[in-house]
């Protein structure tokens, strides 16, 4: 299943790298594509990955999740 995560606080390529690395380290997450222009990440996840866990990982690296939607 694919999800789009809307993220506030990213302002440069380093921010994109931080979010990409954090999401790639999560079990059940693959095909991470973080886009600075749209302030979002599109990922593939297995059914056992919870939105709260995605939010926690992104919060942990210093950014704010403002929405998560299935696509």
CHARMM internal coordinates of N, CA and C (Angstrom, degrees):
IC EDIT
DIST 1 N 1 CA 1.4457
DIST 1 CA 1 C 1.5246
ANGL 1 N 1 CA 1 C 107.97
DIST 1 C 2 N 1.3202
ANGL 1 CA 1 C 2 N 116.18
DIHE 1 N 1 CA 1 C 2 N 141.62
DIST 2 N 2 CA 1.4617
ANGL 1 C 2 N 2 CA 121.14
DIHE 1 CA 1 C 2 N 2 CA 179.93
DIST 2 CA 2 C 1.5238
ANGL 2 N 2 CA 2 C 109.84
DIHE 1 C 2 N 2 CA 2 C -101.99
DIST 2 C 3 N 1.3287
ANGL 2 CA 2 C 3 N 114.71
DIHE 2 N 2 CA 2 C 3 N 144.06
DIST 3 N 3 CA 1.4640
ANGL 2 C 3 N 3 CA 120.47
DIHE 2 CA 2 C 3 N 3 CA 177.04
DIST 3 CA 3 C 1.5127
ANGL 3 N 3 CA 3 C 109.39
DIHE 2 C 3 N 3 CA 3 C -133.45
DIST 3 C 4 N 1.3303
ANGL 3 CA 3 C 4 N 114.66
DIHE 3 N 3 CA 3 C 4 N 149.26
DIST 4 N 4 CA 1.4622
ANGL 3 C 4 N 4 CA 121.76
DIHE 3 CA 3 C 4 N 4 CA 173.81
DIST 4 CA 4 C 1.5142
ANGL 4 N 4 CA 4 C 107.12
DIHE 3 C 4 N 4 CA 4 C -114.07
DIST 4 C 5 N 1.3337
ANGL 4 CA 4 C 5 N 115.45
DIHE 4 N 4 CA 4 C 5 N 125.80
DIST 5 N 5 CA 1.4622
ANGL 4 C 5 N 5 CA 121.80
DIHE 4 CA 4 C 5 N 5 CA -179.87
DIST 5 CA 5 C 1.5205
ANGL 5 N 5 CA 5 C 107.72
DIHE 4 C 5 N 5 CA 5 C -108.67
DIST 5 C 6 N 1.3172
ANGL 5 CA 5 C 6 N 117.30
DIHE 5 N 5 CA 5 C 6 N 123.22
DIST 6 N 6 CA 1.4655
ANGL 5 C 6 N 6 CA 122.22
DIHE 5 CA 5 C 6 N 6 CA 176.96
DIST 6 CA 6 C 1.5205
ANGL 6 N 6 CA 6 C 107.86
DIHE 5 C 6 N 6 CA 6 C -90.53
DIST 6 C 7 N 1.3415
ANGL 6 CA 6 C 7 N 116.05
DIHE 6 N 6 CA 6 C 7 N 125.69
DIST 7 N 7 CA 1.4636
ANGL 6 C 7 N 7 CA 121.77
DIHE 6 CA 6 C 7 N 7 CA -169.97
DIST 7 CA 7 C 1.5197
ANGL 7 N 7 CA 7 C 110.62
DIHE 6 C 7 N 7 CA 7 C -127.30
DIST 7 C 8 N 1.3202
ANGL 7 CA 7 C 8 N 117.01
DIHE 7 N 7 CA 7 C 8 N 128.90
DIST 8 N 8 CA 1.4641
ANGL 7 C 8 N 8 CA 122.21
DIHE 7 CA 7 C 8 N 8 CA 174.36
DIST 8 CA 8 C 1.5304
ANGL 8 N 8 CA 8 C 109.16
DIHE 7 C 8 N 8 CA 8 C -102.19
DIST 8 C 9 N 1.3288
ANGL 8 CA 8 C 9 N 115.51
DIHE 8 N 8 CA 8 C 9 N 150.31
DIST 9 N 9 CA 1.4553
ANGL 8 C 9 N 9 CA 120.92
DIHE 8 CA 8 C 9 N 9 CA 174.14
DIST 9 CA 9 C 1.5125
ANGL 9 N 9 CA 9 C 114.46
DIHE 8 C 9 N 9 CA 9 C 105.50
DIST 9 C 10 N 1.3288
ANGL 9 CA 9 C 10 N 118.15
DIHE 9 N 9 CA 9 C 10 N -10.04
DIST 10 N 10 CA 1.4650
ANGL 9 C 10 N 10 CA 120.16
DIHE 9 CA 9 C 10 N 10 CA 178.08
DIST 10 CA 10 C 1.5252
ANGL 10 N 10 CA 10 C 108.86
DIHE 9 C 10 N 10 CA 10 C -81.34
DIST 10 C 11 N 1.3464
ANGL 10 CA 10 C 11 N 116.52
DIHE 10 N 10 CA 10 C 11 N 132.25
DIST 11 N 11 CA 1.4616
ANGL 10 C 11 N 11 CA 118.98
DIHE 10 CA 10 C 11 N 11 CA -178.40
DIST 11 CA 11 C 1.5229
ANGL 11 N 11 CA 11 C 114.18
DIHE 10 C 11 N 11 CA 11 C -134.23
DIST 11 C 12 N 1.3512
ANGL 11 CA 11 C 12 N 117.74
DIHE 11 N 11 CA 11 C 12 N -2.90
DIST 12 N 12 CA 1.4616
ANGL 11 C 12 N 12 CA 118.94
DIHE 11 CA 11 C 12 N 12 CA -177.43
DIST 12 CA 12 C 1.5301
ANGL 12 N 12 CA 12 C 110.40
DIHE 11 C 12 N 12 CA 12 C -158.16
DIST 12 C 13 N 1.3059
ANGL 12 CA 12 C 13 N 115.33
DIHE 12 N 12 CA 12 C 13 N 178.45
DIST 13 N 13 CA 1.4549
ANGL 12 C 13 N 13 CA 121.29
DIHE 12 CA 12 C 13 N 13 CA 179.62
DIST 13 CA 13 C 1.5183
ANGL 13 N 13 CA 13 C 113.27
DIHE 12 C 13 N 13 CA 13 C -62.25
DIST 13 C 14 N 1.3193
ANGL 13 CA 13 C 14 N 116.95
DIHE 13 N 13 CA 13 C 14 N -33.04
DIST 14 N 14 CA 1.4672
ANGL 13 C 14 N 14 CA 120.00
DIHE 13 CA 13 C 14 N 14 CA 177.86
DIST 14 CA 14 C 1.5289
ANGL 14 N 14 CA 14 C 110.39
DIHE 13 C 14 N 14 CA 14 C -64.61
DIST 14 C 15 N 1.3101
ANGL 14 CA 14 C 15 N 116.89
DIHE 14 N 14 CA 14 C 15 N -38.03
DIST 15 N 15 CA 1.4696
ANGL 14 C 15 N 15 CA 121.27
DIHE 14 CA 14 C 15 N 15 CA 177.18
DIST 15 CA 15 C 1.5249
ANGL 15 N 15 CA 15 C 110.01
DIHE 14 C 15 N 15 CA 15 C -61.55
DIST 15 C 16 N 1.3240
ANGL 15 CA 15 C 16 N 115.75
DIHE 15 N 15 CA 15 C 16 N -45.16
DIST 16 N 16 CA 1.4639
ANGL 15 C 16 N 16 CA 121.05
DIHE 15 CA 15 C 16 N 16 CA 178.57
DIST 16 CA 16 C 1.5244
ANGL 16 N 16 CA 16 C 109.60
DIHE 15 C 16 N 16 CA 16 C -58.95
DIST 16 C 17 N 1.3318
ANGL 16 CA 16 C 17 N 116.75
DIHE 16 N 16 CA 16 C 17 N -44.03
DIST 17 N 17 CA 1.4683
ANGL 16 C 17 N 17 CA 121.01
DIHE 16 CA 16 C 17 N 17 CA 179.51
DIST 17 CA 17 C 1.5256
ANGL 17 N 17 CA 17 C 111.65
DIHE 16 C 17 N 17 CA 17 C -62.63
DIST 17 C 18 N 1.3370
ANGL 17 CA 17 C 18 N 117.61
DIHE 17 N 17 CA 17 C 18 N -41.99
DIST 18 N 18 CA 1.4698
ANGL 17 C 18 N 18 CA 120.76
DIHE 17 CA 17 C 18 N 18 CA 179.77
DIST 18 CA 18 C 1.5163
ANGL 18 N 18 CA 18 C 111.07
DIHE 17 C 18 N 18 CA 18 C -61.18
DIST 18 C 19 N 1.3207
ANGL 18 CA 18 C 19 N 116.62
DIHE 18 N 18 CA 18 C 19 N -47.01
DIST 19 N 19 CA 1.4672
ANGL 18 C 19 N 19 CA 121.09
DIHE 18 CA 18 C 19 N 19 CA -178.97
DIST 19 CA 19 C 1.5307
ANGL 19 N 19 CA 19 C 110.15
DIHE 18 C 19 N 19 CA 19 C -66.67
DIST 19 C 20 N 1.3308
ANGL 19 CA 19 C 20 N 116.60
DIHE 19 N 19 CA 19 C 20 N -42.75
DIST 20 N 20 CA 1.4655
ANGL 19 C 20 N 20 CA 120.52
DIHE 19 CA 19 C 20 N 20 CA 179.50
DIST 20 CA 20 C 1.5220
ANGL 20 N 20 CA 20 C 111.20
DIHE 19 C 20 N 20 CA 20 C -60.03
DIST 20 C 21 N 1.3218
ANGL 20 CA 20 C 21 N 116.89
DIHE 20 N 20 CA 20 C 21 N -47.75
DIST 21 N 21 CA 1.4645
ANGL 20 C 21 N 21 CA 121.05
DIHE 20 CA 20 C 21 N 21 CA -179.84
DIST 21 CA 21 C 1.5234
ANGL 21 N 21 CA 21 C 111.34
DIHE 20 C 21 N 21 CA 21 C -62.20
DIST 21 C 22 N 1.3262
ANGL 21 CA 21 C 22 N 116.79
DIHE 21 N 21 CA 21 C 22 N -44.05
DIST 22 N 22 CA 1.4655
ANGL 21 C 22 N 22 CA 120.71
DIHE 21 CA 21 C 22 N 22 CA -178.51
DIST 22 CA 22 C 1.5272
ANGL 22 N 22 CA 22 C 110.90
DIHE 21 C 22 N 22 CA 22 C -61.58
DIST 22 C 23 N 1.3269
ANGL 22 CA 22 C 23 N 117.24
DIHE 22 N 22 CA 22 C 23 N -44.51
DIST 23 N 23 CA 1.4604
ANGL 22 C 23 N 23 CA 120.76
DIHE 22 CA 22 C 23 N 23 CA -179.52
DIST 23 CA 23 C 1.5226
ANGL 23 N 23 CA 23 C 111.61
DIHE 22 C 23 N 23 CA 23 C -69.79
DIST 23 C 24 N 1.3382
ANGL 23 CA 23 C 24 N 117.46
DIHE 23 N 23 CA 23 C 24 N -38.82
DIST 24 N 24 CA 1.4637
ANGL 23 C 24 N 24 CA 120.97
DIHE 23 CA 23 C 24 N 24 CA 179.50
DIST 24 CA 24 C 1.5263
ANGL 24 N 24 CA 24 C 112.56
DIHE 23 C 24 N 24 CA 24 C -63.25
DIST 24 C 25 N 1.3274
ANGL 24 CA 24 C 25 N 117.09
DIHE 24 N 24 CA 24 C 25 N -27.30
DIST 25 N 25 CA 1.4681
ANGL 24 C 25 N 25 CA 121.23
DIHE 24 CA 24 C 25 N 25 CA -179.66
DIST 25 CA 25 C 1.5216
ANGL 25 N 25 CA 25 C 112.77
DIHE 24 C 25 N 25 CA 25 C -77.81
DIST 25 C 26 N 1.3252
ANGL 25 CA 25 C 26 N 117.67
DIHE 25 N 25 CA 25 C 26 N -12.81
DIST 26 N 26 CA 1.4652
ANGL 25 C 26 N 26 CA 120.97
DIHE 25 CA 25 C 26 N 26 CA -178.89
DIST 26 CA 26 C 1.5268
ANGL 26 N 26 CA 26 C 111.03
DIHE 25 C 26 N 26 CA 26 C -77.64
DIST 26 C 27 N 1.3266
ANGL 26 CA 26 C 27 N 115.54
DIHE 26 N 26 CA 26 C 27 N 136.29
DIST 27 N 27 CA 1.4608
ANGL 26 C 27 N 27 CA 120.20
DIHE 26 CA 26 C 27 N 27 CA 173.91
DIST 27 CA 27 C 1.5244
ANGL 27 N 27 CA 27 C 108.51
DIHE 26 C 27 N 27 CA 27 C -67.57
DIST 27 C 28 N 1.3295
ANGL 27 CA 27 C 28 N 116.62
DIHE 27 N 27 CA 27 C 28 N 136.51
DIST 28 N 28 CA 1.4520
ANGL 27 C 28 N 28 CA 120.76
DIHE 27 CA 27 C 28 N 28 CA 177.64
DIST 28 CA 28 C 1.5124
ANGL 28 N 28 CA 28 C 114.93
DIHE 27 C 28 N 28 CA 28 C 88.22
DIST 28 C 29 N 1.3385
ANGL 28 CA 28 C 29 N 117.56
DIHE 28 N 28 CA 28 C 29 N 1.20
DIST 29 N 29 CA 1.4664
ANGL 28 C 29 N 29 CA 121.73
DIHE 28 CA 28 C 29 N 29 CA 179.88
DIST 29 CA 29 C 1.5271
ANGL 29 N 29 CA 29 C 108.54
DIHE 28 C 29 N 29 CA 29 C -112.55
DIST 29 C 30 N 1.3439
ANGL 29 CA 29 C 30 N 116.23
DIHE 29 N 29 CA 29 C 30 N 134.23
DIST 30 N 30 CA 1.4659
ANGL 29 C 30 N 30 CA 120.46
DIHE 29 CA 29 C 30 N 30 CA 178.40
DIST 30 CA 30 C 1.5273
ANGL 30 N 30 CA 30 C 109.63
DIHE 29 C 30 N 30 CA 30 C -146.31
DIST 30 C 31 N 1.3308
ANGL 30 CA 30 C 31 N 115.02
DIHE 30 N 30 CA 30 C 31 N 172.00
DIST 31 N 31 CA 1.4699
ANGL 30 C 31 N 31 CA 122.33
DIHE 30 CA 30 C 31 N 31 CA 177.66
DIST 31 CA 31 C 1.5279
ANGL 31 N 31 CA 31 C 112.69
DIHE 30 C 31 N 31 CA 31 C 49.56
DIST 31 C 32 N 1.3271
ANGL 31 CA 31 C 32 N 116.07
DIHE 31 N 31 CA 31 C 32 N 52.39
DIST 32 N 32 CA 1.4662
ANGL 31 C 32 N 32 CA 121.78
DIHE 31 CA 31 C 32 N 32 CA -178.15
DIST 32 CA 32 C 1.5246
ANGL 32 N 32 CA 32 C 109.93
DIHE 31 C 32 N 32 CA 32 C -77.50
DIST 32 C 33 N 1.3309
ANGL 32 CA 32 C 33 N 116.39
DIHE 32 N 32 CA 32 C 33 N 125.15
DIST 33 N 33 CA 1.4635
ANGL 32 C 33 N 33 CA 122.30
DIHE 32 CA 32 C 33 N 33 CA 175.82
DIST 33 CA 33 C 1.5273
ANGL 33 N 33 CA 33 C 108.14
DIHE 32 C 33 N 33 CA 33 C -131.36
DIST 33 C 34 N 1.3263
ANGL 33 CA 33 C 34 N 115.86
DIHE 33 N 33 CA 33 C 34 N 108.01
DIST 34 N 34 CA 1.4645
ANGL 33 C 34 N 34 CA 121.46
DIHE 33 CA 33 C 34 N 34 CA -179.05
DIST 34 CA 34 C 1.5204
ANGL 34 N 34 CA 34 C 107.96
DIHE 33 C 34 N 34 CA 34 C -101.66
DIST 34 C 35 N 1.3354
ANGL 34 CA 34 C 35 N 116.29
DIHE 34 N 34 CA 34 C 35 N 131.92
DIST 35 N 35 CA 1.4656
ANGL 34 C 35 N 35 CA 122.07
DIHE 34 CA 34 C 35 N 35 CA -176.54
DIST 35 CA 35 C 1.5263
ANGL 35 N 35 CA 35 C 109.48
DIHE 34 C 35 N 35 CA 35 C -121.34
DIST 35 C 36 N 1.3231
ANGL 35 CA 35 C 36 N 115.62
DIHE 35 N 35 CA 35 C 36 N 116.98
DIST 36 N 36 CA 1.4587
ANGL 35 C 36 N 36 CA 121.10
DIHE 35 CA 35 C 36 N 36 CA -179.00
DIST 36 CA 36 C 1.5359
ANGL 36 N 36 CA 36 C 111.35
DIHE 35 C 36 N 36 CA 36 C -67.57
DIST 36 C 37 N 1.3243
ANGL 36 CA 36 C 37 N 117.84
DIHE 36 N 36 CA 36 C 37 N -38.29
DIST 37 N 37 CA 1.4687
ANGL 36 C 37 N 37 CA 121.36
DIHE 36 CA 36 C 37 N 37 CA -177.49
DIST 37 CA 37 C 1.5230
ANGL 37 N 37 CA 37 C 112.33
DIHE 36 C 37 N 37 CA 37 C -62.84
DIST 37 C 38 N 1.3264
ANGL 37 CA 37 C 38 N 116.72
DIHE 37 N 37 CA 37 C 38 N -40.89
DIST 38 N 38 CA 1.4664
ANGL 37 C 38 N 38 CA 119.88
DIHE 37 CA 37 C 38 N 38 CA -179.34
DIST 38 CA 38 C 1.5223
ANGL 38 N 38 CA 38 C 112.35
DIHE 37 C 38 N 38 CA 38 C -95.20
DIST 38 C 39 N 1.3420
ANGL 38 CA 38 C 39 N 116.21
DIHE 38 N 38 CA 38 C 39 N -1.01
DIST 39 N 39 CA 1.4676
ANGL 38 C 39 N 39 CA 122.36
DIHE 38 CA 38 C 39 N 39 CA -178.23
DIST 39 CA 39 C 1.5254
ANGL 39 N 39 CA 39 C 110.62
DIHE 38 C 39 N 39 CA 39 C 50.12
DIST 39 C 40 N 1.3352
ANGL 39 CA 39 C 40 N 114.03
DIHE 39 N 39 CA 39 C 40 N 52.66
DIST 40 N 40 CA 1.4599
ANGL 39 C 40 N 40 CA 118.27
DIHE 39 CA 39 C 40 N 40 CA -177.55
DIST 40 CA 40 C 1.5212
ANGL 40 N 40 CA 40 C 110.68
DIHE 39 C 40 N 40 CA 40 C -148.50
DIST 40 C 41 N 1.3287
ANGL 40 CA 40 C 41 N 114.10
DIHE 40 N 40 CA 40 C 41 N 165.54
DIST 41 N 41 CA 1.4591
ANGL 40 C 41 N 41 CA 122.14
DIHE 40 CA 40 C 41 N 41 CA 172.69
DIST 41 CA 41 C 1.5182
ANGL 41 N 41 CA 41 C 107.11
DIHE 40 C 41 N 41 CA 41 C -129.59
DIST 41 C 42 N 1.3186
ANGL 41 CA 41 C 42 N 116.16
DIHE 41 N 41 CA 41 C 42 N 136.38
DIST 42 N 42 CA 1.4590
ANGL 41 C 42 N 42 CA 121.85
DIHE 41 CA 41 C 42 N 42 CA 173.77
DIST 42 CA 42 C 1.5172
ANGL 42 N 42 CA 42 C 106.08
DIHE 41 C 42 N 42 CA 42 C -112.62
DIST 42 C 43 N 1.3326
ANGL 42 CA 42 C 43 N 115.38
DIHE 42 N 42 CA 42 C 43 N 127.45
DIST 43 N 43 CA 1.4598
ANGL 42 C 43 N 43 CA 121.03
DIHE 42 CA 42 C 43 N 43 CA -175.42
DIST 43 CA 43 C 1.5247
ANGL 43 N 43 CA 43 C 109.97
DIHE 42 C 43 N 43 CA 43 C -137.36
DIST 43 C 44 N 1.3250
ANGL 43 CA 43 C 44 N 115.15
DIHE 43 N 43 CA 43 C 44 N 158.66
DIST 44 N 44 CA 1.4564
ANGL 43 C 44 N 44 CA 121.44
DIHE 43 CA 43 C 44 N 44 CA 167.89
DIST 44 CA 44 C 1.5239
ANGL 44 N 44 CA 44 C 106.51
DIHE 43 C 44 N 44 CA 44 C -102.51
DIST 44 C 45 N 1.3278
ANGL 44 CA 44 C 45 N 115.93
DIHE 44 N 44 CA 44 C 45 N 137.21
DIST 45 N 45 CA 1.4634
ANGL 44 C 45 N 45 CA 120.17
DIHE 44 CA 44 C 45 N 45 CA -179.29
DIST 45 CA 45 C 1.5255
ANGL 45 N 45 CA 45 C 110.05
DIHE 44 C 45 N 45 CA 45 C -134.50
DIST 45 C 46 N 1.3266
ANGL 45 CA 45 C 46 N 115.03
DIHE 45 N 45 CA 45 C 46 N 152.94
DIST 46 N 46 CA 1.4543
ANGL 45 C 46 N 46 CA 120.24
DIHE 45 CA 45 C 46 N 46 CA 171.41
DIST 46 CA 46 C 1.5266
ANGL 46 N 46 CA 46 C 107.62
DIHE 45 C 46 N 46 CA 46 C -82.54
DIST 46 C 47 N 1.3140
ANGL 46 CA 46 C 47 N 115.80
DIHE 46 N 46 CA 46 C 47 N 165.72
DIST 47 N 47 CA 1.4701
ANGL 46 C 47 N 47 CA 120.13
DIHE 46 CA 46 C 47 N 47 CA -174.07
DIST 47 CA 47 C 1.5229
ANGL 47 N 47 CA 47 C 113.72
DIHE 46 C 47 N 47 CA 47 C -65.82
DIST 47 C 48 N 1.3336
ANGL 47 CA 47 C 48 N 117.79
DIHE 47 N 47 CA 47 C 48 N -18.30
DIST 48 N 48 CA 1.4635
ANGL 47 C 48 N 48 CA 119.07
DIHE 47 CA 47 C 48 N 48 CA -178.19
DIST 48 CA 48 C 1.5294
ANGL 48 N 48 CA 48 C 114.05
DIHE 47 C 48 N 48 CA 48 C -87.82
DIST 48 C 49 N 1.3315
ANGL 48 CA 48 C 49 N 118.31
DIHE 48 N 48 CA 48 C 49 N -1.22
DIST 49 N 49 CA 1.4628
ANGL 48 C 49 N 49 CA 121.72
DIHE 48 CA 48 C 49 N 49 CA 177.31
DIST 49 CA 49 C 1.5266
ANGL 49 N 49 CA 49 C 108.30
DIHE 48 C 49 N 49 CA 49 C -83.82
DIST 49 C 50 N 1.3258
ANGL 49 CA 49 C 50 N 115.66
DIHE 49 N 49 CA 49 C 50 N 122.38
DIST 50 N 50 CA 1.4676
ANGL 49 C 50 N 50 CA 121.41
DIHE 49 CA 49 C 50 N 50 CA -177.77
DIST 50 CA 50 C 1.5297
ANGL 50 N 50 CA 50 C 110.64
DIHE 49 C 50 N 50 CA 50 C -94.83
DIST 50 C 51 N 1.3350
ANGL 50 CA 50 C 51 N 115.31
DIHE 50 N 50 CA 50 C 51 N 146.45
DIST 51 N 51 CA 1.4681
ANGL 50 C 51 N 51 CA 120.15
DIHE 50 CA 50 C 51 N 51 CA 177.64
DIST 51 CA 51 C 1.5243
ANGL 51 N 51 CA 51 C 111.38
DIHE 50 C 51 N 51 CA 51 C -57.60
DIST 51 C 52 N 1.3437
ANGL 51 CA 51 C 52 N 116.86
DIHE 51 N 51 CA 51 C 52 N -37.36
DIST 52 N 52 CA 1.4730
ANGL 51 C 52 N 52 CA 120.16
DIHE 51 CA 51 C 52 N 52 CA -179.60
DIST 52 CA 52 C 1.5261
ANGL 52 N 52 CA 52 C 110.93
DIHE 51 C 52 N 52 CA 52 C -61.76
DIST 52 C 53 N 1.3394
ANGL 52 CA 52 C 53 N 116.64
DIHE 52 N 52 CA 52 C 53 N -35.70
DIST 53 N 53 CA 1.4643
ANGL 52 C 53 N 53 CA 120.37
DIHE 52 CA 52 C 53 N 53 CA 179.74
DIST 53 CA 53 C 1.5273
ANGL 53 N 53 CA 53 C 110.70
DIHE 52 C 53 N 53 CA 53 C -70.43
DIST 53 C 54 N 1.3173
ANGL 53 CA 53 C 54 N 116.96
DIHE 53 N 53 CA 53 C 54 N -39.41
DIST 54 N 54 CA 1.4673
ANGL 53 C 54 N 54 CA 120.36
DIHE 53 CA 53 C 54 N 54 CA 176.70
DIST 54 CA 54 C 1.5249
ANGL 54 N 54 CA 54 C 109.92
DIHE 53 C 54 N 54 CA 54 C -61.95
DIST 54 C 55 N 1.3282
ANGL 54 CA 54 C 55 N 116.04
DIHE 54 N 54 CA 54 C 55 N -45.04
DIST 55 N 55 CA 1.4592
ANGL 54 C 55 N 55 CA 121.15
DIHE 54 CA 54 C 55 N 55 CA 179.24
DIST 55 CA 55 C 1.5225
ANGL 55 N 55 CA 55 C 111.00
DIHE 54 C 55 N 55 CA 55 C -61.22
DIST 55 C 56 N 1.3244
ANGL 55 CA 55 C 56 N 116.66
DIHE 55 N 55 CA 55 C 56 N -43.70
DIST 56 N 56 CA 1.4659
ANGL 55 C 56 N 56 CA 121.02
DIHE 55 CA 55 C 56 N 56 CA -178.33
DIST 56 CA 56 C 1.5268
ANGL 56 N 56 CA 56 C 111.52
DIHE 55 C 56 N 56 CA 56 C -62.34
DIST 56 C 57 N 1.3158
ANGL 56 CA 56 C 57 N 117.33
DIHE 56 N 56 CA 56 C 57 N -41.75
DIST 57 N 57 CA 1.4666
ANGL 56 C 57 N 57 CA 120.79
DIHE 56 CA 56 C 57 N 57 CA -179.05
DIST 57 CA 57 C 1.5236
ANGL 57 N 57 CA 57 C 110.79
DIHE 56 C 57 N 57 CA 57 C -65.61
DIST 57 C 58 N 1.3237
ANGL 57 CA 57 C 58 N 116.76
DIHE 57 N 57 CA 57 C 58 N -41.29
DIST 58 N 58 CA 1.4735
ANGL 57 C 58 N 58 CA 120.20
DIHE 57 CA 57 C 58 N 58 CA -179.86
DIST 58 CA 58 C 1.5272
ANGL 58 N 58 CA 58 C 110.32
DIHE 57 C 58 N 58 CA 58 C -71.38
DIST 58 C 59 N 1.3283
ANGL 58 CA 58 C 59 N 117.25
DIHE 58 N 58 CA 58 C 59 N -39.91
DIST 59 N 59 CA 1.4688
ANGL 58 C 59 N 59 CA 120.80
DIHE 58 CA 58 C 59 N 59 CA 175.41
DIST 59 CA 59 C 1.5232
ANGL 59 N 59 CA 59 C 110.47
DIHE 58 C 59 N 59 CA 59 C -58.89
DIST 59 C 60 N 1.3271
ANGL 59 CA 59 C 60 N 116.00
DIHE 59 N 59 CA 59 C 60 N -39.72
DIST 60 N 60 CA 1.4628
ANGL 59 C 60 N 60 CA 122.51
DIHE 59 CA 59 C 60 N 60 CA -176.87
DIST 60 CA 60 C 1.5268
ANGL 60 N 60 CA 60 C 112.16
DIHE 59 C 60 N 60 CA 60 C -61.07
DIST 60 C 61 N 1.3395
ANGL 60 CA 60 C 61 N 116.91
DIHE 60 N 60 CA 60 C 61 N -32.66
DIST 61 N 61 CA 1.4687
ANGL 60 C 61 N 61 CA 119.43
DIHE 60 CA 60 C 61 N 61 CA 179.22
DIST 61 CA 61 C 1.5264
ANGL 61 N 61 CA 61 C 112.58
DIHE 60 C 61 N 61 CA 61 C -93.70
DIST 61 C 62 N 1.3465
ANGL 61 CA 61 C 62 N 117.15
DIHE 61 N 61 CA 61 C 62 N 6.65
DIST 62 N 62 CA 1.4564
ANGL 61 C 62 N 62 CA 119.96
DIHE 61 CA 61 C 62 N 62 CA 168.81
DIST 62 CA 62 C 1.5132
ANGL 62 N 62 CA 62 C 117.53
DIHE 61 C 62 N 62 CA 62 C 102.94
DIST 62 C 63 N 1.3228
ANGL 62 CA 62 C 63 N 117.77
DIHE 62 N 62 CA 62 C 63 N 15.85
DIST 63 N 63 CA 1.4622
ANGL 62 C 63 N 63 CA 120.09
DIHE 62 CA 62 C 63 N 63 CA -179.01
DIST 63 CA 63 C 1.5232
ANGL 63 N 63 CA 63 C 109.50
DIHE 62 C 63 N 63 CA 63 C -123.50
DIST 63 C 64 N 1.3283
ANGL 63 CA 63 C 64 N 116.26
DIHE 63 N 63 CA 63 C 64 N 163.81
DIST 64 N 64 CA 1.4597
ANGL 63 C 64 N 64 CA 120.77
DIHE 63 CA 63 C 64 N 64 CA -174.72
DIST 64 CA 64 C 1.5222
ANGL 64 N 64 CA 64 C 111.12
DIHE 63 C 64 N 64 CA 64 C -113.83
DIST 64 C 65 N 1.3220
ANGL 64 CA 64 C 65 N 115.80
DIHE 64 N 64 CA 64 C 65 N 125.85
DIST 65 N 65 CA 1.4671
ANGL 64 C 65 N 65 CA 120.96
DIHE 64 CA 64 C 65 N 65 CA 174.81
DIST 65 CA 65 C 1.5246
ANGL 65 N 65 CA 65 C 107.95
DIHE 64 C 65 N 65 CA 65 C -83.78
DIST 65 C 66 N 1.3342
ANGL 65 CA 65 C 66 N 115.75
DIHE 65 N 65 CA 65 C 66 N 124.12
DIST 66 N 66 CA 1.4631
ANGL 65 C 66 N 66 CA 120.03
DIHE 65 CA 65 C 66 N 66 CA 179.65
DIST 66 CA 66 C 1.5315
ANGL 66 N 66 CA 66 C 112.13
DIHE 65 C 66 N 66 CA 66 C -106.93
DIST 66 C 67 N 1.3183
ANGL 66 CA 66 C 67 N 116.33
DIHE 66 N 66 CA 66 C 67 N -4.24
DIST 67 N 67 CA 1.4521
ANGL 66 C 67 N 67 CA 120.04
DIHE 66 CA 66 C 67 N 67 CA 177.22
DIST 67 CA 67 C 1.5085
ANGL 67 N 67 CA 67 C 111.91
DIHE 66 C 67 N 67 CA 67 C 178.48
DIST 67 C 68 N 1.3384
ANGL 67 CA 67 C 68 N 115.40
DIHE 67 N 67 CA 67 C 68 N 149.66
DIST 68 N 68 CA 1.4642
ANGL 67 C 68 N 68 CA 122.06
DIHE 67 CA 67 C 68 N 68 CA 175.10
DIST 68 CA 68 C 1.5280
ANGL 68 N 68 CA 68 C 106.31
DIHE 67 C 68 N 68 CA 68 C -136.24
DIST 68 C 69 N 1.3277
ANGL 68 CA 68 C 69 N 115.84
DIHE 68 N 68 CA 68 C 69 N 128.84
DIST 69 N 69 CA 1.4493
ANGL 68 C 69 N 69 CA 119.45
DIHE 68 CA 68 C 69 N 69 CA -179.60
DIST 69 CA 69 C 1.5293
ANGL 69 N 69 CA 69 C 110.26
DIHE 68 C 69 N 69 CA 69 C -135.97
DIST 69 C 70 N 1.3234
ANGL 69 CA 69 C 70 N 116.83
DIHE 69 N 69 CA 69 C 70 N 147.25
DIST 70 N 70 CA 1.4507
ANGL 69 C 70 N 70 CA 121.33
DIHE 69 CA 69 C 70 N 70 CA 174.06
DIST 70 CA 70 C 1.5190
ANGL 70 N 70 CA 70 C 108.32
DIHE 69 C 70 N 70 CA 70 C -78.83
DIST 70 C 71 N 1.3312
ANGL 70 CA 70 C 71 N 115.41
DIHE 70 N 70 CA 70 C 71 N 140.97
DIST 71 N 71 CA 1.4721
ANGL 70 C 71 N 71 CA 119.34
DIHE 70 CA 70 C 71 N 71 CA 178.46
DIST 71 CA 71 C 1.5181
ANGL 71 N 71 CA 71 C 109.54
DIHE 70 C 71 N 71 CA 71 C -128.58
END
COOR INIT
IC SEED 1 N 1 CA 1 C
IC BUILD
